[in-house]
Amino acid sequence: VATNIFWAAPEGCRTDCTTGANCATAPASAVLYATADECCKKANAWVDLDYCSSRAVSTFDESSSSSTGSNNWFVDYEDGVCRQDCYPAGGTSPCEWADNGSLRFYDSSTACCKAALASNNEAACVAASESGSTISTVQTRKWYVSTSGDQPCAMDCNTSSSSGDEACGGTVSKTGVRLYESVAECCSTAYGWLNKDLCAAMSGNTGADTDLWYVDYGANACKKDCAVGSDPACDGRPDDITTPMYTSAAACCSAKLSWIDKDTCETSSTTGVDPTDSDSPGTGEWRKNSAWSSCVLDCTAGDTIETDDPIIDVQPLVPAPVSAPALAANDAYPDECDGVISDSSAVFYDASVSNCCKSINWVQEETCVSISTGVVSQMFFADPSDRTKCVAHQVPGTAAGTGVTVACAGTGDVVSAPSDATGVTCQKDITPDTKLYSTLEKCCEANVNWDSESCVHESRGTEAPGSLKYYVDWTLSQCVQDCTVVGSGSSCKELAKKWDVLYNDANSCCERLSWLSRSKCVYIQT
């Protein structure tokens, strides 16, 4: 006789009955339970309680819409969503019968998505779960970072949607993809270095203009982000989304075209007429020349300085070593000017010719400064025509006076110098590969290190006195005296070299040539 109460059948708890769709007759040995929950808790504890209890009633039938499951949620990993354990009515129903009670169940779609599908975007997971669709097809209409260069951020919606929203970039996989509530949030978070208005306009994909300004180096002017033809300044959007944008032509010119006269730049930008290099007075600052061998001023020599020209503020010739009078309006641009450069990558060094020269690492700084400014260094360098002596870097005929450390006679010889360089030849021309030295001695040591003393005397036009000591002249295999006196009976031949070993007397030197007699060992002039 059926008891209509519950027992633990092999497939799970069932009702001991004979007329229901889910009846299962209990054998005489079966343990009976008053309620489905009691049976499930005691006999099927490893199965989800709600799932077990819903399948234990006699009326449960998976093919009947009147049957109810546990109504809890479980994971569908294939579609990346959660499904509800209930009768699958078809269409977009979230319902799907759970196929076994050992699954992990959750009391809501949110709890299921958060706990089991954390790698998916939660909002998209919940929306897809409750609509009965898959994670990849749900349209959240939130924003994500696009892979399209023309659309930095895109809306998560179908591009074929009847809404016709041009911001739609297609539905995106929600696994590991961050979605933003607004295009502004997407642009500011993912593209913080971009202009937010340009990013939003390009993301919206509507063709809306920002009316902002950007530089066009090819035109030496700034262009406006607006429809071409609507205004002379309009040139459409920049080709590169990373292009800096400015609120006005003046701001753009100041930031990106500072070497062009500001009025010229603003006028050419707003009128659409490209300026030429001749329109610009230049920055008036120091820059490397085209050969990167010296520095020049960014301006045109001989032109008249106009009021408000940049060079008036820069004053590049006032600091040492030039110390020229300050430049003013109506003065001529100085000879140091080498034209206005239009290369946007050029580096300028304000009023510091020294800093400019330091950037040319293959030319000595003092050499570069002198060539750049046209001011002699008053230092010393190896004579290009005879590198066994040194010359002074000074203009012949420069008299002693304020700032003159090396005075030079009209004949071209030094007449006064702090390092006793009297008699040294003065020479004003040097080249980029010239090495300059602060004293005559240092110049000789660097260039004639094997006989620097002779270099000093030859440079001065004097003769070295010699030590009168003896050394071995190996070309003669004799001992000679360190002197240059000419005369019969003298042992002088020439001054000893730096590497020659000197002896106090002839006998000591002859010990070095012990195989020779005293008469043959010592050199005697005839």
C-alpha positions in Angstrom: 0.0 0.0 0.0 1.4 3.4 -1.0 2.3 5.6 1.9 2.6 8.9 -0.1 5.6 9.8 2.0 9.3 9.9 1.0 12.1 7.4 0.8 15.6 7.3 -0.7 15.4 5.7 -4.1 18.7 5.0 -6.0 18.2 8.1 -8.2 17.4 10.3 -5.2 14.5 10.9 -2.8 11.1 10.0 -4.3 7.4 9.8 -3.2 6.1 6.3 -2.2 3.1 6.4 -4.5 1.6 4.8 -7.6 -0.2 7.6 -9.6 2.2 10.5 -9.9 4.6 11.2 -12.8 7.5 10.9 -10.3 6.2 8.1 -8.1 8.5 5.2 -7.0 7.2 2.4 -4.9 9.2 1.9 -1.8 10.3 -1.6 -0.9 9.3 -3.1 2.5 12.9 -2.5 3.8 13.0 1.2 2.9 13.3 3.9 5.5 10.4 6.3 5.2 10.5 10.1 5.9 7.6 12.4 6.6 8.9 15.2 4.3 11.1 15.6 1.3 13.5 17.9 3.1 14.0 15.2 5.8 14.7 12.6 3.2 17.1 14.9 1.4 18.9 15.9 4.5 19.3 12.4 6.0 19.6 10.2 2.9 21.0 12.6 0.2 23.0 15.1 2.2 25.6 15.6 -0.6 22.9 16.8 -3.0 21.7 20.4 -3.0 18.7 20.5 -0.7 16.4 22.6 -2.9 17.3 20.5 -6.0 16.7 17.2 -4.1 13.4 18.4 -2.6 12.0 19.7 -5.9 12.7 16.3 -7.6 11.2 14.3 -4.7 7.5 15.3 -5.2 5.3 13.0 -7.1 4.2 15.6 -9.6 7.7 16.6 -10.8 7.9 16.1 -14.6 10.7 17.7 -16.7 8.4 17.7 -19.7 5.7 19.6 -18.0 5.6 23.4 -17.7 3.7 23.0 -14.4 6.8 21.5 -12.8 9.0 23.7 -10.7 12.6 23.1 -10.0 14.7 24.6 -7.2 14.6 28.0 -9.0 18.2 28.4 -7.9 21.1 29.3 -10.2 24.0 27.2 -11.5 26.9 27.9 -14.0 26.8 27.2 -17.7 30.5 27.5 -18.5 30.0 26.9 -22.2 28.0 30.1 -22.6 29.7 32.0 -19.8 26.5 32.7 -17.9 24.4 31.3 -15.1 21.1 29.4 -15.7 18.1 29.0 -13.4 16.9 25.5 -12.4 13.3 25.7 -13.8 11.2 24.6 -16.7 12.8 25.8 -20.0 10.0 27.6 -21.7 12.0 28.3 -24.8 12.9 31.7 -26.4 15.0 33.8 -24.1 14.0 32.1 -20.9 16.8 31.9 -18.3 15.5 28.5 -17.3 17.3 25.2 -17.9 16.9 22.0 -15.9 20.0 21.2 -13.9 21.2 17.7 -14.9 22.4 16.7 -11.4 22.2 17.7 -7.8 26.0 17.8 -7.2 26.3 21.2 -9.0 26.9 24.3 -7.0 23.7 26.3 -6.7 23.2 30.0 -5.9 20.1 31.9 -4.8 20.5 34.7 -7.4 22.1 35.3 -10.8 24.2 38.0 -9.2 25.6 35.7 -6.6 26.3 33.1 -9.2 28.1 35.5 -11.6 30.1 37.0 -8.8 31.2 33.8 -7.3 31.6 31.5 -10.2 32.3 33.8 -13.2 34.4 36.5 -11.6 36.5 36.9 -14.8 33.5 38.0 -16.7 32.1 41.5 -16.4 29.5 41.1 -13.6 26.8 43.4 -15.1 27.1 41.7 -18.5 27.0 38.2 -16.9 23.8 39.1 -14.9 22.2 40.6 -18.0 23.0 37.6 -20.2 21.9 35.1 -17.5 18.5 36.7 -16.8 17.8 37.2 -20.5 18.7 33.6 -21.4 21.4 34.7 -23.9 25.1 34.0 -24.0 27.8 36.3 -22.5 29.2 37.2 -26.0 25.9 38.4 -27.4 24.5 40.5 -24.6 24.5 44.2 -25.3 25.3 46.1 -22.1 25.6 49.5 -23.9 28.6 50.2 -21.7 32.0 51.3 -23.0 35.2 49.4 -23.6 38.6 50.1 -25.1 38.4 49.5 -28.8 41.2 48.0 -31.0 40.2 50.3 -33.8 42.6 53.2 -34.2 39.8 55.4 -35.4 37.6 54.7 -32.3 39.5 54.7 -29.0 36.4 53.7 -27.0 33.4 51.9 -28.3 29.9 51.0 -27.0 29.2 47.4 -26.2 26.3 47.0 -28.7 25.6 45.3 -32.0 26.7 47.3 -35.0 23.7 46.0 -36.9 21.3 47.1 -34.2 18.3 49.0 -35.4 19.2 51.8 -33.0 21.7 53.0 -35.5 24.0 54.2 -32.8 27.4 54.9 -34.5 29.2 54.5 -31.2 28.5 50.7 -31.3 31.7 48.8 -31.8 30.0 45.4 -31.6 29.4 43.1 -28.6 32.6 42.3 -26.9 33.7 39.2 -25.0 33.1 40.0 -21.3 35.9 37.7 -20.1 38.6 40.0 -18.6 37.2 43.1 -20.4 36.6 46.2 -18.4 33.4 48.0 -19.1 32.9 51.7 -18.4 29.7 53.5 -17.5 30.4 56.4 -19.9 32.6 57.4 -22.8 34.1 60.1 -20.5 35.1 57.5 -18.0 36.6 55.3 -20.7 38.6 58.1 -22.2 39.9 59.5 -18.9 40.8 56.1 -17.4 42.2 54.3 -20.4 43.5 57.2 -22.4 44.5 59.7 -19.7 47.2 61.2 -22.0 44.8 62.1 -24.8 42.6 65.1 -25.1 39.3 64.1 -23.6 37.2 66.0 -26.1 39.0 64.5 -29.1 38.8 61.0 -27.5 35.1 61.3 -26.9 34.4 62.7 -30.4 36.3 59.9 -32.1 34.7 57.3 -29.8 31.2 58.5 -30.5 32.1 58.0 -34.2 29.5 60.7 -35.1 31.9 63.0 -36.9 31.3 65.7 -34.2 34.0 68.4 -34.2 35.9 69.4 -31.1 36.8 72.9 -32.4 40.2 72.5 -30.8 43.5 73.4 -32.4 46.6 71.2 -33.3 49.9 71.8 -34.9 50.7 71.1 -38.6 54.5 71.3 -38.9 54.4 70.9 -42.7 52.4 74.2 -42.9 54.2 76.0 -40.0 50.7 76.8 -38.6 48.0 75.4 -36.4 44.8 73.8 -37.7 41.3 73.6 -36.3 39.4 70.4 -35.7 36.3 71.2 -37.7 34.7 70.3 -41.1 37.0 71.2 -44.0 35.5 74.1 -45.9 33.4 75.5 -43.1 36.1 77.9 -42.1 39.6 78.7 -43.6 41.2 77.4 -40.4 39.3 74.0 -40.5 41.4 71.0 -41.5 39.4 68.1 -40.0 40.7 65.9 -37.2 44.4 65.2 -36.8 45.6 61.9 -38.2 47.1 60.9 -34.9 44.8 60.6 -31.8 47.8 61.3 -29.5 48.2 64.8 -31.1 48.1 67.5 -28.3 45.0 69.8 -28.7 44.7 73.4 -27.6 41.8 75.7 -27.0 43.0 78.5 -29.2 45.4 79.2 -32.1 47.4 81.4 -29.8 47.9 78.6 -27.3 48.9 76.1 -30.1 51.4 78.5 -31.6 52.9 79.3 -28.3 53.4 75.6 -27.4 54.4 74.1 -30.7 55.6 76.9 -33.0 57.4 79.2 -30.7 60.1 80.0 -33.2 57.5 81.6 -35.5 56.4 85.2 -34.7 53.3 84.7 -32.7 51.2 87.2 -34.7 52.4 85.6 -37.9 51.5 82.1 -36.6 48.1 83.1 -35.3 47.2 85.0 -38.6 48.4 82.1 -40.8 46.5 79.6 -38.6 43.2 81.4 -38.6 43.4 82.5 -42.3 44.7 79.1 -43.6 47.6 80.8 -45.4 50.9 79.0 -44.8 53.8 81.2 -43.6 57.3 81.0 -45.0 60.6 80.9 -43.2 61.1 84.6 -44.1 58.0 85.5 -42.2 59.7 84.4 -38.9 62.3 86.3 -37.0 63.4 83.1 -35.3 63.8 82.3 -31.7 67.0 84.3 -31.3 68.4 81.3 -29.3 71.5 79.2 -29.8 71.2 75.9 -31.8 73.6 73.5 -33.5 74.6 74.4 -37.1 73.7 72.0 -39.9 77.1 70.2 -39.6 76.8 69.9 -35.8 80.3 71.4 -35.5 79.5 74.7 -33.9 76.5 76.8 -32.7 74.6 79.5 -34.4 71.7 81.8 -33.6 68.3 81.1 -34.9 67.7 84.3 -36.9 68.7 85.9 -40.1 71.9 88.0 -40.1 71.4 91.6 -41.3 67.7 91.7 -40.9 66.2 94.5 -38.8 65.1 93.5 -35.3 61.5 94.4 -34.8 59.8 95.3 -31.6 58.8 92.1 -29.6 61.1 89.9 -31.6 62.2 87.0 -29.4 65.9 87.9 -29.6 65.3 91.1 -27.5 64.2 88.9 -24.6 66.8 86.2 -25.1 69.8 88.5 -25.5 72.2 85.7 -26.5 75.3 87.9 -26.9 75.2 89.6 -23.5 76.7 86.7 -21.4 80.4 85.9 -21.5 82.4 85.3 -23.6 80.8 87.8 -26.0 79.7 90.6 -23.6 78.2 92.6 -26.5 75.7 95.5 -25.9 72.1 94.4 -25.5 70.2 94.0 -28.8 67.2 96.3 -29.3 64.5 97.1 -31.9 65.9 98.6 -35.1 69.3 97.0 -34.6 70.6 94.6 -37.2 70.6 90.9 -36.5 74.2 89.9 -35.6 76.5 87.9 -37.8 76.1 84.9 -35.5 72.6 84.4 -37.0 72.5 81.5 -39.5 68.9 81.7 -40.7 65.6 80.5 -39.2 65.2 76.7 -38.9 61.8 75.1 -39.6 62.8 71.7 -38.2 60.5 71.0 -35.4 63.0 68.6 -33.8 65.7 71.3 -33.4 66.9 71.8 -29.9 67.4 75.4 -28.7 69.7 76.5 -25.8 68.3 80.0 -24.9 71.2 82.4 -24.3 73.8 79.8 -23.4 76.3 79.1 -26.2 78.2 77.0 -23.7 75.3 74.6 -23.2 74.8 74.4 -26.9 78.5 73.6 -27.4 78.4 70.9 -24.6 75.9 69.1 -26.7 78.4 68.7 -29.6 80.6 66.1 -27.9 83.1 65.7 -30.7 84.3 69.3 -30.6 86.1 70.8 -27.5 83.7 73.2 -25.7 86.2 76.1 -25.8 86.9 75.6 -29.5 83.1 75.5 -30.2 82.4 78.6 -28.2 85.2 80.5 -30.0 84.1 79.5 -33.5 80.4 80.1 -32.7 80.9 83.6 -31.2 83.9 84.7 -33.3 85.8 85.6 -30.1 89.4 84.3 -29.8 90.0 82.1 -26.8 93.5 83.5 -25.9 94.6 79.9 -25.4 97.3 77.8 -27.2 97.1 75.1 -29.8 99.5 73.0 -32.0 100.7 74.9 -35.0 98.9 73.3 -38.0 102.0 73.9 -40.2 104.5 72.5 -37.7 103.1 70.4 -34.9 106.4 70.4 -33.0 105.5 73.8 -31.7 102.5 75.7 -30.4 100.9 79.0 -31.3 98.6 81.5 -29.4 94.9 81.9 -30.4 94.9 85.6 -30.7 94.4 88.2 -33.4 97.8 89.8 -34.4 98.0 93.4 -33.4 95.8 93.0 -30.2 97.2 95.4 -27.6 97.1 94.8 -23.9 94.0 96.0 -22.2 90.9 95.0 -20.3 90.0 91.4 -20.9 93.2 90.8 -22.9 95.4 88.1 -21.3 97.5 87.5 -24.4 98.7 90.7 -26.2 100.0 90.4 -29.7 102.3 92.7 -31.7 101.4 93.7 -35.2 104.2 91.4 -36.3 102.2 88.5 -35.0 104.2 87.6 -31.9 103.0 87.5 -28.3 104.4 90.5 -26.3 102.8 89.6 -23.0 101.1 86.6 -21.5 100.7 85.2 -18.0 102.5 82.0 -18.8 105.6 83.7 -20.2 104.7 82.9 -23.8 106.5 85.9 -25.2 107.6 85.4 -28.7 104.9 82.8 -29.6 103.2 83.3 -32.9 99.6 84.6 -32.8 97.1 83.0 -35.0 93.3 83.8 -35.1 91.9 80.9 -37.2 91.0 77.5 -35.8 88.9 74.6 -36.9 86.4 72.3 -35.1 89.1 69.7 -34.5 91.5 72.2 -32.9 92.4 71.3 -29.3 93.0 74.4 -27.1 95.2 74.5 -24.0 95.3 77.1 -21.2 99.1 77.4 -21.2 102.0 77.0 -23.7 103.5 74.4 -21.5 100.4 72.2 -21.5 100.1 72.5 -25.2 103.7 71.3 -25.7 103.2 68.5 -23.1 100.1 67.2 -25.0 101.5 67.5 -28.5 105.3 67.0 -28.2 105.5 65.0 -25.0 108.8 63.4 -26.0 110.6 66.8 -26.0 108.2 69.3 -24.5 111.0 71.7 -23.4 112.3 72.0 -26.9 108.7 72.6 -28.1 108.4 75.5 -25.6 111.6 77.1 -26.8 110.9 76.6 -30.5 107.4 78.1 -30.0 109.0 81.1 -28.3 111.8 81.3 -30.9 114.5 80.8 -28.2 117.1 78.1 -27.6 117.0 75.9 -24.6 120.3 76.3 -22.6 120.7 72.6 -21.9 121.8 70.9 -18.7 125.5 70.5 -19.8 125.2 66.9 -18.5 126.2 63.9 -20.6 124.0 61.3 -22.3 124.6 58.5 -24.8 123.9 59.3 -28.5 123.3 55.9 -29.8 123.5 57.0 -33.4 127.2 57.8 -32.7 127.7 55.3 -29.9 129.4 58.2 -28.0 128.6 60.3 -25.0 127.6 63.9 -25.9 126.8 66.9 -23.8 123.2 68.3 -23.3 123.8 71.6 -25.0 123.9 73.3 -28.4 127.1 75.3 -28.3 129.0 75.1 -31.6 132.8 75.2 -31.5 135.9 73.1 -32.0 136.6 70.9 -29.0 133.1 71.2 -27.6 131.2 68.0 -26.6 127.8 69.7 -27.3 125.8 68.2 -30.0 122.0 68.7 -29.4 119.6 68.9 -26.5 118.8 65.6 -24.8 115.4 64.1 -25.4 113.0 63.3 -22.7 113.9 59.6 -22.7 117.7 60.2 -22.6 119.4 59.2 -19.3 121.6 62.1 -18.1 125.0 61.7 -16.3 126.7 64.3 -14.2 130.1 63.8 -15.9 131.7 62.1 -19.0 133.2 59.3 -16.9 129.9 58.2 -15.6 128.4 58.3 -19.1 131.3 56.3 -20.5 130.7 53.5 -18.1 127.6 52.9 -20.2 130.0 52.3 -23.1 132.6 50.3 -21.2 133.9 48.6 -24.4 135.2 52.0 -25.7 138.3 53.8 -24.5 137.9 57.2 -22.9 139.3 59.0 -26.0 136.8 57.3 -28.2 133.8 57.4 -25.9 133.4 61.2 -25.6 132.2 63.1 -28.7 134.4 66.1 -29.6 133.4 68.7 -32.2 136.1 69.3 -34.9 
